[in-house]
Amino acid sequence: MKRSLCLLLVAAIVLLTGCALPVEGNPRGAEDTSVQGNMVDVEEGDVSDQGKVSYDNKPVETDEPDEPEKPEKPTMQVNIYYQDADGYIIPVTRRISKQEGIARAAINSLIDNSINREEIDYYGLYPVLPKGTRILGLTIREGTAIIDFSGELLDYDSEKAEKCIISSIVYTLTEFSTVQRVRILVNGSRKDRLKFGTDISEDLDRQNILINSEKINVEQGMAKYDVYLFKAANDRFSYILPVSAEASGIDADAIAARIISDLGKKPAGGVLFSELPEGTELIGSDIKDDMIVLDISKEIMNYGGNAREEGILRQILYSMAQIEGVKKVKILVGGKATNLPEGTDLTESMSIPSVINDYIDK
């Protein structure tokens, strides 16, 4: 009788709880699926404390501390010079994890490999340095970046590629405030000229290297300057980019006048374009401390559209940044502080932006 009562009691317990006997041989830590059909359904958002839920759908109290959120890794803002499908060098602001070798990381991002290509392909941009290129060494001493590349740096087959490689390296490294000059070595040795004639026998800088130009080395006795124009890289993105020109016997005032005059001309070739109305000229300029005051002719007002107005200001600001010491720009029109047609207030000075073509890491 007692045995029958015991058996009835066990059966009742099993029926009430719905539990099954443990599966024999289930390894420790493996998912036990034997009772899943009888658990309370819990929607996303109801699960708390790492998924622990009571059968009345209330969170289970626990003494275990909450797992702290992992802080985001600090990054540094770096301007890197990629190329587009037409071989134009285009500066882009990237945010790279803060590290001791940030200049090395910037150059590494220019090497043609699957990771670098995947990051920028959508934006119509491509790495500049040939596949397999390695940085064997990089030191910065007294304003000079000495960078030693493996022989793969020379694995290219056109003059255009050669010019792109050198201008990209020089402009990317001189974006760093500690770098004014670049010395390029290959397998530890200095070369006089590359296969298509580029002279790298001396230290290179932004005063003796041209970018997005038919040439790469500045002729002796000539001064160079950059004007910032626009170009479409694909059907999604257009970029502002520097285009170098040469002139003889010009100072900072003359450079400012050349820049505005060039921006007011229609670029040759039909690939690049300027938002400044044709015929715009510089009446005069004056540098005061870190600010350049530009008195521009009234032709600058001959346009329409907010986007074009923004483009005009970007072209002027980026172009004036190359004048030593200039960090701000104030624009007068016909000698007067005024507003542009679409409302931009020119009565105050404007700071030169530190970012350029800032699309990728947003």
Buried (B, 14 or more C-beta within 10 A) or exposed (E): EEEEEEEEEEEEEEEEEEEEEEEEEEEEEEEEEEEEEEEEEEEEEEEBEEEEBEEEEEEEEEEEEEEEEEEEEEBEEBBBBBBBEEBBBBBBBBBBEEEEEBBBBBBBBBBBBEEBEEBBEEBBBBBBBBEEBEBEEBEBEEEBBBBBBBEBBBBBEEBBBBBBBBBBBBBBBBBBEEBBBBBBBBEEEEBEEBEBEBBBEEBBBBEBBBBBBEBBBBEEEEBBBBBBBBBBBEEEBBBBBBBBBBEEEBEBBBBBBBBBBBBBEEBEEEEBEBBBBEEBBBBEBEBEEEBBBBBBBBBBBEBEEEEBBBBBBBBBBBBBBBBEEBBBBBBBBEEEEBEBBBEBEBEEBBEBEEEBBBBBEE
